[in-house]
Amino acid sequence: MQPIRSIGMGAFLRSSVLVLLLVGAIPGQRYSFKEYGQDAGLSNLEV
């Protein structure tokens, strides 16, 4: 029979690994910049 401490630590370790895997699977917010020019209908390109 295993001590209670090692059973709790194993569950903690398993849940920590699961959280790390899920966090890695969730994509973060990404910024996508697009250049617009005269061909996109802009007549004044000054900022």
C-alpha positions as CSV (number, residue, x, y, z in Angstrom):
1,M,0.0,0.0,0.0
2,Q,1.3,3.4,-1.0
3,P,1.5,6.3,1.4
4,I,-1.1,9.0,1.0
5,R,1.5,11.6,0.1
6,S,2.7,9.8,-3.0
7,I,-0.8,9.2,-4.3
8,G,-1.6,12.9,-4.0
9,M,1.7,14.0,-5.6
10,G,1.0,11.6,-8.6
11,A,-2.4,13.1,-9.1
12,F,-0.9,16.6,-8.9
13,L,1.8,15.8,-11.4
14,R,-0.7,14.2,-13.8
15,S,-3.0,17.3,-13.6
16,S,-0.1,19.6,-14.0
17,V,1.1,17.8,-17.2
18,L,-2.5,17.9,-18.5
19,V,-2.8,21.7,-17.9
20,L,0.5,22.3,-19.6
21,L,-0.5,20.3,-22.6
22,L,-3.8,22.1,-22.9
23,V,-2.2,25.5,-22.6
24,G,0.1,24.6,-25.4
25,A,-2.8,23.5,-27.6
26,I,-4.7,26.8,-27.2
27,P,-3.5,29.3,-29.8
28,G,-2.8,32.7,-28.5
29,Q,-4.0,36.0,-29.9
30,R,-2.2,36.7,-33.2
31,Y,-1.9,40.1,-34.9
32,S,-2.1,39.9,-38.7
33,F,-1.1,43.1,-40.5
34,K,-2.3,43.6,-44.0
35,E,-1.0,46.3,-46.3
36,Y,-3.6,48.2,-48.3
37,G,-2.7,50.1,-51.4
38,Q,-4.3,51.9,-54.3
39,D,-5.3,48.5,-55.8
40,A,-7.5,48.0,-52.7
41,G,-9.3,51.3,-53.3
42,L,-7.2,53.7,-51.2
43,S,-6.7,57.0,-53.0
44,N,-4.6,58.7,-50.3
45,L,-1.6,56.7,-49.0
46,E,-0.4,59.3,-46.5
47,V,-0.6,58.3,-42.9
